[in-house]
Amino acid sequence: MTPAHRQPVLHRLVVRHVRDDEFVIRLRDHELHTDQPDSDRALSPVELFVASLATCVAHYTGTFLRRHGLSRKGHVVKAEYAMAIDRPARVARIHLTVHVDTSLTAPQQAALQAVANHCTVHNTLRHPPEIQIRVEEELP
């Protein structure tokens, strides 16, 4: 079957209000809370967004290290981000740094950089998905 004939797999999650600005996300058998920074009960949606990119890069670079027999000890991805000062409200910039505690040859470093640049979340940001938002009222 060619890619043109395949149907994408539809994944579903549910977000429900808990209290104040706190929400719970349920996906498969997992549950994750989100909140706003002023309450500090959970990560904010923006923090989860940046964390999603950072953990995706960590996964891809970690997989590269493992596949090439390189140590993952000391493998860390650090993220810094800044919000836009104009409207619309959005993340204006994200800087990620991938730390590896192993010596890399120049070709390995270039390959690791390429892998980091092409994780699924980063690819999605470069090729934004179609997004539809529909508001429904619950009628009695």
N, CA, C and O atoms as CSV, one atom per row, in Angstrom:
chain,resi,resn,atom,element,x,y,z
A,1,MET,N,N,0.849,-1.173,0.000
A,1,MET,CA,C,0.000,0.000,0.000
A,1,MET,C,C,0.898,1.241,0.000
A,1,MET,O,O,1.807,1.339,0.824
A,2,THR,N,N,0.663,2.162,-0.887
A,2,THR,CA,C,1.468,3.379,-0.973
A,2,THR,C,C,1.022,4.369,0.091
A,2,THR,O,O,-0.106,4.295,0.576
A,3,PRO,N,N,1.911,5.304,0.460
A,3,PRO,CA,C,1.530,6.297,1.475
A,3,PRO,C,C,0.273,7.079,1.105
A,3,PRO,O,O,-0.461,7.509,1.994
A,4,ALA,N,N,0.009,7.273,-0.187
A,4,ALA,CA,C,-1.175,8.025,-0.600
A,4,ALA,C,C,-2.472,7.300,-0.246
A,4,ALA,O,O,-3.522,7.930,-0.122
A,5,HIS,N,N,-2.401,5.972,-0.081
A,5,HIS,CA,C,-3.606,5.188,0.217
A,5,HIS,C,C,-3.795,4.937,1.713
A,5,HIS,O,O,-4.849,4.453,2.124
A,6,ARG,N,N,-2.810,5.251,2.515
A,6,ARG,CA,C,-2.932,5.026,3.954
A,6,ARG,C,C,-3.706,6.155,4.602
A,6,ARG,O,O,-3.629,7.306,4.173
A,7,GLN,N,N,-4.443,5.819,5.626
A,7,GLN,CA,C,-5.166,6.813,6.411
A,7,GLN,C,C,-4.361,7.097,7.677
A,7,GLN,O,O,-3.831,6.172,8.292
A,8,PRO,N,N,-4.263,8.368,8.073
A,8,PRO,CA,C,-3.540,8.658,9.314
A,8,PRO,C,C,-4.291,8.089,10.516
A,8,PRO,O,O,-5.520,8.016,10.521
A,9,VAL,N,N,-3.538,7.693,11.520
A,9,VAL,CA,C,-4.129,7.188,12.758
A,9,VAL,C,C,-4.591,8.398,13.569
A,9,VAL,O,O,-3.834,9.348,13.771
A,10,LEU,N,N,-5.816,8.354,14.022
A,10,LEU,CA,C,-6.376,9.442,14.812
A,10,LEU,C,C,-6.160,9.139,16.294
A,10,LEU,O,O,-6.610,8.108,16.794
A,11,HIS,N,N,-5.471,10.040,16.990
A,11,HIS,CA,C,-5.233,9.904,18.428
A,11,HIS,C,C,-6.162,10.878,19.139
A,11,HIS,O,O,-6.439,11.966,18.634
A,12,ARG,N,N,-6.638,10.481,20.310
A,12,ARG,CA,C,-7.563,11.340,21.055
A,12,ARG,C,C,-7.070,11.552,22.476
A,12,ARG,O,O,-6.515,10.650,23.103
A,13,LEU,N,N,-7.284,12.760,22.965
A,13,LEU,CA,C,-7.060,13.060,24.372
A,13,LEU,C,C,-8.189,13.957,24.830
A,13,LEU,O,O,-8.881,14.567,24.015
A,14,VAL,N,N,-8.373,14.034,26.139
A,14,VAL,CA,C,-9.438,14.848,26.712
A,14,VAL,C,C,-8.821,15.758,27.769
A,14,VAL,O,O,-8.002,15.322,28.579
A,15,VAL,N,N,-9.224,17.025,27.751
A,15,VAL,CA,C,-8.792,18.004,28.751
A,15,VAL,C,C,-10.027,18.439,29.523
A,15,VAL,O,O,-10.999,18.907,28.930
A,16,ARG,N,N,-9.995,18.286,30.853
A,16,ARG,CA,C,-11.137,18.659,31.691
A,16,ARG,C,C,-10.698,19.644,32.773
A,16,ARG,O,O,-9.590,19.567,33.303
A,17,HIS,N,N,-11.597,20.561,33.077
A,17,HIS,CA,C,-11.346,21.543,34.125
A,17,HIS,C,C,-11.301,20.858,35.485
A,17,HIS,O,O,-12.126,19.988,35.765
A,18,VAL,N,N,-10.355,21.236,36.326
A,18,VAL,CA,C,-10.233,20.710,37.688
A,18,VAL,C,C,-10.679,21.775,38.680
A,18,VAL,O,O,-11.636,21.582,39.430
A,19,ARG,N,N,-9.974,22.899,38.674
A,19,ARG,CA,C,-10.314,24.038,39.547
A,19,ARG,C,C,-9.497,25.243,39.086
A,19,ARG,O,O,-8.414,25.087,38.522
A,20,ASP,N,N,-10.002,26.402,39.321
A,20,ASP,CA,C,-9.319,27.644,38.943
A,20,ASP,C,C,-8.801,27.524,37.500
A,20,ASP,O,O,-9.589,27.333,36.573
A,21,ASP,N,N,-7.474,27.636,37.312
A,21,ASP,CA,C,-6.876,27.513,35.979
A,21,ASP,C,C,-6.243,26.145,35.760
A,21,ASP,O,O,-5.473,25.965,34.817
A,22,GLU,N,N,-6.556,25.192,36.610
A,22,GLU,CA,C,-5.973,23.849,36.498
A,22,GLU,C,C,-6.860,22.947,35.642
A,22,GLU,O,O,-8.085,22.944,35.769
A,23,PHE,N,N,-6.215,22.192,34.777
A,23,PHE,CA,C,-6.890,21.226,33.918
A,23,PHE,C,C,-6.161,19.902,34.008
A,23,PHE,O,O,-4.974,19.856,34.331
A,24,VAL,N,N,-6.875,18.823,33.720
A,24,VAL,CA,C,-6.263,17.502,33.671
A,24,VAL,C,C,-6.359,17.005,32.232
A,24,VAL,O,O,-7.402,17.122,31.589
A,25,ILE,N,N,-5.274,16.458,31.746
A,25,ILE,CA,C,-5.199,15.884,30.404
A,25,ILE,C,C,-5.201,14.378,30.576
A,25,ILE,O,O,-4.419,13.834,31.356
A,26,ARG,N,N,-6.081,13.704,29.846
A,26,ARG,CA,C,-6.108,12.237,29.886
A,26,ARG,C,C,-5.868,11.712,28.480
A,26,ARG,O,O,-6.561,12.076,27.529
A,27,LEU,N,N,-4.865,10.846,28.375
A,27,LEU,CA,C,-4.501,10.233,27.102
A,27,LEU,C,C,-4.048,8.811,27.384
A,27,LEU,O,O,-3.146,8.591,28.192
A,28,ARG,N,N,-4.668,7.853,26.727
A,28,ARG,CA,C,-4.453,6.431,27.002
A,28,ARG,C,C,-4.641,6.215,28.505
A,28,ARG,O,O,-5.685,6.588,29.039
A,29,ASP,N,N,-3.681,5.636,29.193
A,29,ASP,CA,C,-3.799,5.411,30.637
A,29,ASP,C,C,-3.029,6.461,31.439
A,29,ASP,O,O,-2.707,6.248,32.608
A,30,HIS,N,N,-2.739,7.587,30.805
A,30,HIS,CA,C,-1.929,8.619,31.450
A,30,HIS,C,C,-2.770,9.825,31.815
A,30,HIS,O,O,-3.776,10.129,31.174
A,31,GLU,N,N,-2.333,10.498,32.856
A,31,GLU,CA,C,-2.993,11.702,33.326
A,31,GLU,C,C,-1.921,12.733,33.642
A,31,GLU,O,O,-0.920,12.432,34.294
A,32,LEU,N,N,-2.147,13.950,33.170
A,32,LEU,CA,C,-1.186,15.028,33.371
A,32,LEU,C,C,-1.957,16.298,33.687
A,32,LEU,O,O,-2.952,16.601,33.029
A,33,HIS,N,N,-1.511,17.037,34.680
A,33,HIS,CA,C,-2.174,18.286,35.044
A,33,HIS,C,C,-1.414,19.464,34.455
A,33,HIS,O,O,-0.199,19.417,34.269
A,34,THR,N,N,-2.162,20.519,34.170
A,34,THR,CA,C,-1.573,21.770,33.722
A,34,THR,C,C,-2.256,22.908,34.462
A,34,THR,O,O,-3.428,22.811,34.829
A,35,ASP,N,N,-1.526,23.972,34.676
A,35,ASP,CA,C,-2.037,25.111,35.422
A,35,ASP,C,C,-1.293,26.355,34.942
A,35,ASP,O,O,-0.471,26.280,34.029
A,36,GLN,N,N,-1.575,27.458,35.541
A,36,GLN,CA,C,-0.858,28.688,35.218
A,36,GLN,C,C,0.256,28.901,36.243
A,36,GLN,O,O,0.140,28.448,37.381
A,37,PRO,N,N,1.327,29.581,35.854
A,37,PRO,CA,C,2.495,29.712,36.742
A,37,PRO,C,C,2.217,30.338,38.104
A,37,PRO,O,O,2.917,30.033,39.070
A,38,ASP,N,N,1.210,31.210,38.205
A,38,ASP,CA,C,0.958,31.871,39.489
A,38,ASP,C,C,0.500,30.908,40.580
A,38,ASP,O,O,0.740,31.169,41.759
A,39,SER,N,N,-0.147,29.810,40.223
A,39,SER,CA,C,-0.568,28.834,41.233
A,39,SER,C,C,0.512,27.789,41.466
A,39,SER,O,O,0.624,27.244,42.564
A,40,ASP,N,N,1.300,27.508,40.447
A,40,ASP,CA,C,2.433,26.573,40.513
A,40,ASP,C,C,2.042,25.166,40.960
A,40,ASP,O,O,2.825,24.489,41.626
A,41,ARG,N,N,0.840,24.721,40.600
A,41,ARG,CA,C,0.438,23.346,40.896
A,41,ARG,C,C,0.907,22.377,39.813
A,41,ARG,O,O,1.016,21.173,40.048
A,42,ALA,N,N,1.182,22.914,38.630
A,42,ALA,CA,C,1.607,22.078,37.503
A,42,ALA,C,C,2.251,22.986,36.459
A,42,ALA,O,O,2.208,24.211,36.573
A,43,LEU,N,N,2.845,22.372,35.448
A,43,LEU,CA,C,3.401,23.156,34.357
A,43,LEU,C,C,2.282,23.850,33.591
A,43,LEU,O,O,1.165,23.339,33.502
A,44,SER,N,N,2.592,25.013,33.044
A,44,SER,CA,C,1.607,25.727,32.233
A,44,SER,C,C,1.571,25.122,30.829
A,44,SER,O,O,2.495,24.402,30.451
A,45,PRO,N,N,0.528,25.399,30.056
A,45,PRO,CA,C,0.492,24.908,28.680
A,45,PRO,C,C,1.706,25.350,27.863
A,45,PRO,O,O,2.222,24.572,27.061
A,46,VAL,N,N,2.164,26.580,28.054
A,46,VAL,CA,C,3.347,27.058,27.324
A,46,VAL,C,C,4.588,26.279,27.765
A,46,VAL,O,O,5.418,25.902,26.938
A,47,GLU,N,N,4.706,26.044,29.062
A,47,GLU,CA,C,5.848,25.248,29.546
A,47,GLU,C,C,5.801,23.828,28.990
A,47,GLU,O,O,6.835,23.266,28.629
A,48,LEU,N,N,4.598,23.244,28.920
A,48,LEU,CA,C,4.464,21.912,28.321
A,48,LEU,C,C,4.850,21.929,26.845
A,48,LEU,O,O,5.452,20.976,26.349
A,49,PHE,N,N,4.509,22.997,26.148
A,49,PHE,CA,C,4.863,23.150,24.743
A,49,PHE,C,C,6.382,23.135,24.566
A,49,PHE,O,O,6.904,22.392,23.735
A,50,VAL,N,N,7.085,23.950,25.342
A,50,VAL,CA,C,8.549,23.996,25.249
A,50,VAL,C,C,9.137,22.662,25.697
A,50,VAL,O,O,10.081,22.160,25.088
A,51,ALA,N,N,8.579,22.090,26.761
A,51,ALA,CA,C,9.061,20.792,27.250
A,51,ALA,C,C,8.848,19.704,26.203
A,51,ALA,O,O,9.661,18.788,26.085
A,52,SER,N,N,7.766,19.799,25.448
A,52,SER,CA,C,7.498,18.828,24.389
A,52,SER,C,C,8.602,18.856,23.342
A,52,SER,O,O,9.088,17.808,22.917
A,53,LEU,N,N,8.997,20.052,22.928
A,53,LEU,CA,C,10.090,20.165,21.958
A,53,LEU,C,C,11.393,19.648,22.557
A,53,LEU,O,O,12.115,18.892,21.907
A,54,ALA,N,N,11.699,20.045,23.783
A,54,ALA,CA,C,12.958,19.632,24.417
A,54,ALA,C,C,13.026,18.120,24.616
A,54,ALA,O,O,14.070,17.513,24.381
A,55,THR,N,N,11.926,17.509,25.046
A,55,THR,CA,C,11.957,16.062,25.264
A,55,THR,C,C,11.984,15.302,23.946
A,55,THR,O,O,12.549,14.210,23.878
A,56,CYS,N,N,11.390,15.854,22.906
A,56,CYS,CA,C,11.465,15.215,21.588
A,56,CYS,C,C,12.909,15.236,21.085
A,56,CYS,O,O,13.408,14.229,20.582
A,57,VAL,N,N,13.577,16.379,21.219
A,57,VAL,CA,C,14.990,16.478,20.833
A,57,VAL,C,C,15.825,15.519,21.677
A,57,VAL,O,O,16.725,14.860,21.159
A,58,ALA,N,N,15.531,15.438,22.976
A,58,ALA,CA,C,16.274,14.514,23.850
A,58,ALA,C,C,16.085,13.070,23.400
A,58,ALA,O,O,17.042,12.295,23.381
A,59,HIS,N,N,14.865,12.707,23.040
A,59,HIS,CA,C,14.594,11.339,22.573
A,59,HIS,C,C,15.380,11.045,21.290
A,59,HIS,O,O,16.061,10.024,21.197
A,60,TYR,N,N,15.283,11.926,20.322
A,60,TYR,CA,C,15.958,11.695,19.038
A,60,TYR,C,C,17.477,11.654,19.192
A,60,TYR,O,O,18.136,10.784,18.622
A,61,THR,N,N,18.034,12.591,19.959
A,61,THR,CA,C,19.485,12.593,20.132
A,61,THR,C,C,19.933,11.413,20.987
A,61,THR,O,O,20.999,10.845,20.748
A,62,GLY,N,N,19.135,11.042,21.977
A,62,GLY,CA,C,19.453,9.860,22.786
A,62,GLY,C,C,19.438,8.588,21.964
A,62,GLY,O,O,20.292,7.718,22.139
A,63,THR,N,N,18.468,8.478,21.067
A,63,THR,CA,C,18.393,7.316,20.177
A,63,THR,C,C,19.624,7.265,19.269
A,63,THR,O,O,20.182,6.195,19.030
A,64,PHE,N,N,20.041,8.432,18.766
A,64,PHE,CA,C,21.245,8.493,17.933
A,64,PHE,C,C,22.457,7.987,18.716
A,64,PHE,O,O,23.224,7.164,18.215
A,65,LEU,N,N,22.627,8.475,19.936
A,65,LEU,CA,C,23.765,8.062,20.759
A,65,LEU,C,C,23.751,6.556,20.984
A,65,LEU,O,O,24.781,5.899,20.834
A,66,ARG,N,N,22.604,6.009,21.339
A,66,ARG,CA,C,22.482,4.569,21.584
A,66,ARG,C,C,22.796,3.766,20.328
A,66,ARG,O,O,23.555,2.797,20.375
A,67,ARG,N,N,22.210,4.173,19.208
A,67,ARG,CA,C,22.423,3.451,17.943
A,67,ARG,C,C,23.884,3.424,17.522
A,67,ARG,O,O,24.339,2.478,16.879
A,68,HIS,N,N,24.609,4.467,17.890
A,68,HIS,CA,C,26.020,4.554,17.498
A,68,HIS,C,C,26.971,4.107,18.604
A,68,HIS,O,O,28.178,4.334,18.525
A,69,GLY,N,N,26.420,3.473,19.628
A,69,GLY,CA,C,27.254,2.934,20.703
A,69,GLY,C,C,27.941,3.997,21.527
A,69,GLY,O,O,28.997,3.748,22.108
A,70,LEU,N,N,27.351,5.191,21.585
A,70,LEU,CA,C,27.930,6.294,22.350
A,70,LEU,C,C,27.208,6.422,23.684
A,70,LEU,O,O,26.017,6.128,23.789
A,71,SER,N,N,27.930,6.856,24.683
A,71,SER,CA,C,27.370,6.957,26.030
A,71,SER,C,C,26.246,7.995,26.094
A,71,SER,O,O,26.345,9.084,25.528
A,72,ARG,N,N,25.182,7.624,26.797
A,72,ARG,CA,C,24.095,8.574,27.068
A,72,ARG,C,C,24.226,9.170,28.466
A,72,ARG,O,O,23.412,9.997,28.878
A,73,LYS,N,N,25.253,8.743,29.187
A,73,LYS,CA,C,25.500,9.318,30.512
A,73,LYS,C,C,25.800,10.809,30.336
A,73,LYS,O,O,26.625,11.186,29.504
A,74,GLY,N,N,25.145,11.630,31.100
A,74,GLY,CA,C,25.352,13.070,30.992
A,74,GLY,C,C,24.620,13.719,29.827
A,74,GLY,O,O,24.818,14.902,29.553
A,75,HIS,N,N,23.776,12.955,29.138
A,75,HIS,CA,C,22.998,13.504,28.018
A,75,HIS,C,C,21.864,14.340,28.595
A,75,HIS,O,O,20.992,13.819,29.290
A,76,VAL,N,N,21.879,15.626,28.309
A,76,VAL,CA,C,20.899,16.571,28.855
A,76,VAL,C,C,20.505,17.550,27.752
A,76,VAL,O,O,21.345,17.964,26.954
A,77,VAL,N,N,19.237,17.912,27.710
A,77,VAL,CA,C,18.784,18.974,26.821
A,77,VAL,C,C,18.265,20.105,27.699
A,77,VAL,O,O,17.384,19.905,28.535
A,78,LYS,N,N,18.817,21.280,27.499
A,78,LYS,CA,C,18.375,22.459,28.250
A,78,LYS,C,C,17.617,23.380,27.307
A,78,LYS,O,O,17.990,23.540,26.144
A,79,ALA,N,N,16.558,23.980,27.813
A,79,ALA,CA,C,15.732,24.875,27.001
A,79,ALA,C,C,15.616,26.234,27.670
A,79,ALA,O,O,15.483,26.334,28.890
A,80,GLU,N,N,15.669,27.268,26.859
A,80,GLU,CA,C,15.367,28.630,27.279
A,80,GLU,C,C,14.354,29.165,26.280
A,80,GLU,O,O,14.463,28.917,25.079
A,81,TYR,N,N,13.377,29.895,26.776
A,81,TYR,CA,C,12.393,30.461,25.862
A,81,TYR,C,C,11.978,31.834,26.347
A,81,TYR,O,O,12.098,32.166,27.527
A,82,ALA,N,N,11.485,32.625,25.405
A,82,ALA,CA,C,11.000,33.966,25.718
A,82,ALA,C,C,9.658,34.166,25.027
A,82,ALA,O,O,9.430,33.706,23.908
A,83,MET,N,N,8.794,34.858,25.723
A,83,MET,CA,C,7.480,35.178,25.179
A,83,MET,C,C,7.590,36.447,24.331
A,83,MET,O,O,8.437,37.303,24.586
A,84,ALA,N,N,6.735,36.556,23.334
A,84,ALA,CA,C,6.681,37.764,22.514
A,84,ALA,C,C,6.180,38.919,23.372
A,84,ALA,O,O,5.376,38.722,24.283
A,85,ILE,N,N,6.653,40.108,23.079
A,85,ILE,CA,C,6.201,41.280,23.840
A,85,ILE,C,C,5.062,42.005,23.124
A,85,ILE,O,O,4.471,42.935,23.672
A,86,ASP,N,N,4.757,41.573,21.892
A,86,ASP,CA,C,3.632,42.143,21.158
A,86,ASP,C,C,2.529,41.092,21.050
A,86,ASP,O,O,2.663,39.998,21.599
A,87,ARG,N,N,1.472,41.403,20.366
A,87,ARG,CA,C,0.353,40.491,20.177
A,87,ARG,C,C,0.441,39.867,18.811
A,87,ARG,O,O,0.965,40.509,17.901
A,88,PRO,N,N,-0.028,38.683,18.609
A,88,PRO,CA,C,-0.738,37.857,19.576
A,88,PRO,C,C,0.214,37.230,20.594
A,88,PRO,O,O,1.417,37.128,20.353
A,89,ALA,N,N,-0.341,36.811,21.735
A,89,ALA,CA,C,0.453,36.142,22.766
A,89,ALA,C,C,1.017,34.851,22.175
A,89,ALA,O,O,0.279,34.059,21.589
A,90,ARG,N,N,2.314,34.642,22.328
A,90,ARG,CA,C,2.970,33.462,21.760
A,90,ARG,C,C,4.391,33.353,22.280
A,90,ARG,O,O,4.933,34.301,22.849
A,91,VAL,N,N,4.981,32.199,22.081
A,91,VAL,CA,C,6.404,32.007,22.346
A,91,VAL,C,C,7.146,32.622,21.161
A,91,VAL,O,O,6.892,32.268,20.010
A,92,ALA,N,N,8.060,33.540,21.448
A,92,ALA,CA,C,8.790,34.232,20.377
A,92,ALA,C,C,10.075,33.513,20.004
A,92,ALA,O,O,10.503,33.551,18.850
A,93,ARG,N,N,10.693,32.853,20.988
A,93,ARG,CA,C,11.980,32.219,20.689
A,93,ARG,C,C,12.226,31.086,21.672
A,93,ARG,O,O,11.890,31.171,22.853
A,94,ILE,N,N,12.818,30.029,21.152
A,94,ILE,CA,C,13.219,28.878,21.960
A,94,ILE,C,C,14.657,28.553,21.592
A,94,ILE,O,O,14.984,28.423,20.412
A,95,HIS,N,N,15.504,28.424,22.580
A,95,HIS,CA,C,16.880,27.985,22.364
A,95,HIS,C,C,17.098,26.687,23.122
A,95,HIS,O,O,16.896,26.633,24.335
A,96,LEU,N,N,17.504,25.654,22.421
A,96,LEU,CA,C,17.804,24.367,23.036
A,96,LEU,C,C,19.294,24.099,22.942
A,96,LEU,O,O,19.934,24.428,21.943
A,97,THR,N,N,19.835,23.506,23.979
A,97,THR,CA,C,21.228,23.082,23.981
A,97,THR,C,C,21.263,21.611,24.345
A,97,THR,O,O,20.753,21.210,25.391
A,98,VAL,N,N,21.868,20.806,23.480
A,98,VAL,CA,C,22.020,19.371,23.713
A,98,VAL,C,C,23.422,19.145,24.254
A,98,VAL,O,O,24.413,19.446,23.589
A,99,HIS,N,N,23.494,18.610,25.473
A,99,HIS,CA,C,24.783,18.294,26.088
A,99,HIS,C,C,25.012,16.788,25.990
A,99,HIS,O,O,24.132,15.990,26.314
A,100,VAL,N,N,26.192,16.421,25.543
A,100,VAL,CA,C,26.589,15.018,25.555
A,100,VAL,C,C,27.908,14.929,26.295
A,100,VAL,O,O,28.764,15.806,26.178
A,101,ASP,N,N,28.061,13.867,27.051
A,101,ASP,CA,C,29.259,13.686,27.870
A,101,ASP,C,C,30.171,12.657,27.204
A,101,ASP,O,O,30.694,11.751,27.854
A,102,THR,N,N,30.347,12.818,25.895
A,102,THR,CA,C,31.179,11.901,25.131
A,102,THR,C,C,31.818,12.675,23.991
A,102,THR,O,O,31.265,13.673,23.530
A,103,SER,N,N,32.965,12.228,23.539
A,103,SER,CA,C,33.634,12.883,22.415
A,103,SER,C,C,32.978,12.469,21.110
A,103,SER,O,O,32.714,11.290,20.878
A,104,LEU,N,N,32.722,13.441,20.275
A,104,LEU,CA,C,32.121,13.184,18.972
A,104,LEU,C,C,33.085,13.618,17.877
A,104,LEU,O,O,33.755,14.645,17.994
A,105,THR,N,N,33.147,12.830,16.821
A,105,THR,CA,C,33.904,13.246,15.654
A,105,THR,C,C,33.108,14.349,14.962
A,105,THR,O,O,31.930,14.539,15.264
A,106,ALA,N,N,33.728,15.067,14.050
A,106,ALA,CA,C,33.018,16.119,13.318
A,106,ALA,C,C,31.806,15.552,12.565
A,106,ALA,O,O,30.736,16.159,12.614
A,107,PRO,N,N,31.936,14.395,11.861
A,107,PRO,CA,C,30.753,13.844,11.206
A,107,PRO,C,C,29.661,13.421,12.198
A,107,PRO,O,O,28.475,13.586,11.912
A,108,GLN,N,N,30.051,12.876,13.366
A,108,GLN,CA,C,29.059,12.495,14.372
A,108,GLN,C,C,28.328,13.729,14.905
A,108,GLN,O,O,27.113,13.707,15.105
A,109,GLN,N,N,29.082,14.798,15.129
A,109,GLN,CA,C,28.465,16.026,15.636
A,109,GLN,C,C,27.491,16.596,14.607
A,109,GLN,O,O,26.400,17.039,14.967
A,110,ALA,N,N,27.871,16.587,13.339
A,110,ALA,CA,C,26.981,17.079,12.279
A,110,ALA,C,C,25.726,16.205,12.183
A,110,ALA,O,O,24.618,16.714,12.015
A,111,ALA,N,N,25.911,14.899,12.291
A,111,ALA,CA,C,24.763,13.984,12.219
A,111,ALA,C,C,23.848,14.170,13.430
A,111,ALA,O,O,22.625,14.153,13.289
A,112,LEU,N,N,24.430,14.345,14.610
A,112,LEU,CA,C,23.627,14.559,15.818
A,112,LEU,C,C,22.840,15.868,15.706
A,112,LEU,O,O,21.678,15.934,16.106
A,113,GLN,N,N,23.475,16.900,15.162
A,113,GLN,CA,C,22.782,18.178,14.945
A,113,GLN,C,C,21.609,17.997,13.992
A,113,GLN,O,O,20.529,18.539,14.227
A,114,ALA,N,N,21.812,17.241,12.921
A,114,ALA,CA,C,20.739,16.993,11.947
A,114,ALA,C,C,19.589,16.240,12.583
A,114,ALA,O,O,18.424,16.548,12.331
A,115,VAL,N,N,19.912,15.252,13.409
A,115,VAL,CA,C,18.880,14.484,14.109
A,115,VAL,C,C,18.094,15.405,15.039
A,115,VAL,O,O,16.865,15.348,15.073
A,116,ALA,N,N,18.785,16.243,15.785
A,116,ALA,CA,C,18.127,17.176,16.713
A,116,ALA,C,C,17.205,18.135,15.964
A,116,ALA,O,O,16.135,18.489,16.459
A,117,ASN,N,N,17.619,18.551,14.780
A,117,ASN,CA,C,16.833,19.507,13.994
A,117,ASN,C,C,15.601,18.890,13.348
A,117,ASN,O,O,14.748,19.610,12.830
A,118,HIS,N,N,15.499,17.565,13.373
A,118,HIS,CA,C,14.399,16.919,12.671
A,118,HIS,C,C,13.559,16.000,13.554
A,118,HIS,O,O,13.017,15.000,13.082
A,119,CYS,N,N,13.455,16.341,14.832
A,119,CYS,CA,C,12.540,15.560,15.676
A,119,CYS,C,C,11.105,15.867,15.248
A,119,CYS,O,O,10.854,16.869,14.578
A,120,THR,N,N,10.192,15.028,15.624
A,120,THR,CA,C,8.805,15.154,15.193
A,120,THR,C,C,8.179,16.493,15.598
A,120,THR,O,O,7.469,17.106,14.801
A,121,VAL,N,N,8.431,16.944,16.806
A,121,VAL,CA,C,7.835,18.209,17.262
A,121,VAL,C,C,8.406,19.381,16.465
A,121,VAL,O,O,7.664,20.275,16.059
A,122,HIS,N,N,9.717,19.381,16.241
A,122,HIS,CA,C,10.332,20.458,15.463
A,122,HIS,C,C,9.822,20.427,14.021
A,122,HIS,O,O,9.539,21.477,13.444
A,123,ASN,N,N,9.705,19.247,13.441
A,123,ASN,CA,C,9.141,19.132,12.088
A,123,ASN,C,C,7.724,19.695,12.047
A,123,ASN,O,O,7.345,20.350,11.076
A,124,THR,N,N,6.941,19.444,13.093
A,124,THR,CA,C,5.562,19.941,13.154
A,124,THR,C,C,5.533,21.464,13.219
A,124,THR,O,O,4.672,22.095,12.605
A,125,LEU,N,N,6.459,22.052,13.952
A,125,LEU,CA,C,6.517,23.515,14.029
A,125,LEU,C,C,6.905,24.120,12.682
A,125,LEU,O,O,6.430,25.196,12.320
A,126,ARG,N,N,7.762,23.431,11.949
A,126,ARG,CA,C,8.170,23.924,10.625
A,126,ARG,C,C,7.092,23.710,9.567
A,126,ARG,O,O,7.015,24.453,8.588
A,127,HIS,N,N,6.267,22.698,9.769
A,127,HIS,CA,C,5.167,22.381,8.851
A,127,HIS,C,C,3.891,22.284,9.681
A,127,HIS,O,O,3.421,21.183,9.970
A,128,PRO,N,N,3.325,23.436,10.068
A,128,PRO,CA,C,2.194,23.430,11.015
A,128,PRO,C,C,1.023,22.576,10.528
A,128,PRO,O,O,0.692,22.560,9.343
A,129,PRO,N,N,0.412,21.873,11.468
A,129,PRO,CA,C,-0.750,21.054,11.108
A,129,PRO,C,C,-1.974,21.930,10.864
A,129,PRO,O,O,-2.018,23.089,11.275
A,130,GLU,N,N,-2.942,21.368,10.203
A,130,GLU,CA,C,-4.241,22.019,10.084
A,130,GLU,C,C,-4.866,21.984,11.478
A,130,GLU,O,O,-4.890,20.938,12.127
A,131,ILE,N,N,-5.362,23.110,11.927
A,131,ILE,CA,C,-5.995,23.179,13.254
A,131,ILE,C,C,-7.406,23.712,13.076
A,131,ILE,O,O,-7.609,24.763,12.469
A,132,GLN,N,N,-8.374,22.987,13.604
A,132,GLN,CA,C,-9.759,23.427,13.602
A,132,GLN,C,C,-10.228,23.461,15.050
A,132,GLN,O,O,-10.011,22.509,15.799
A,133,ILE,N,N,-10.864,24.545,15.439
A,133,ILE,CA,C,-11.417,24.666,16.790
A,133,ILE,C,C,-12.904,24.946,16.641
A,133,ILE,O,O,-13.306,25.904,15.981
A,134,ARG,N,N,-13.717,24.094,17.265
A,134,ARG,CA,C,-15.170,24.234,17.194
A,134,ARG,C,C,-15.697,24.353,18.619
A,134,ARG,O,O,-15.300,23.585,19.495
A,135,VAL,N,N,-16.567,25.286,18.848
A,135,VAL,CA,C,-17.199,25.466,20.164
A,135,VAL,C,C,-18.587,24.872,20.092
A,135,VAL,O,O,-19.362,25.179,19.187
A,136,GLU,N,N,-18.900,24.003,21.068
A,136,GLU,CA,C,-20.232,23.391,21.149
A,136,GLU,C,C,-20.841,23.712,22.485
A,136,GLU,O,O,-20.153,23.745,23.506
A,137,GLU,N,N,-22.133,23.949,22.476
A,137,GLU,CA,C,-22.873,24.166,23.726
A,137,GLU,C,C,-23.533,22.865,24.132
A,137,GLU,O,O,-24.071,22.136,23.299
A,138,GLU,N,N,-23.484,22.588,25.412
A,138,GLU,CA,C,-24.225,21.446,25.948
A,138,GLU,C,C,-25.647,21.908,26.174
A,138,GLU,O,O,-25.890,22.805,26.983
A,139,LEU,N,N,-26.571,21.319,25.484
A,139,LEU,CA,C,-27.971,21.686,25.644
A,139,LEU,C,C,-28.651,20.726,26.606
A,139,LEU,O,O,-28.322,19.540,26.635
A,140,PRO,N,N,-29.620,21.239,27.413
A,140,PRO,CA,C,-30.294,20.351,28.388
A,140,PRO,C,C,-31.083,19.243,27.725
A,140,PRO,O,O,-31.697,18.427,28.411
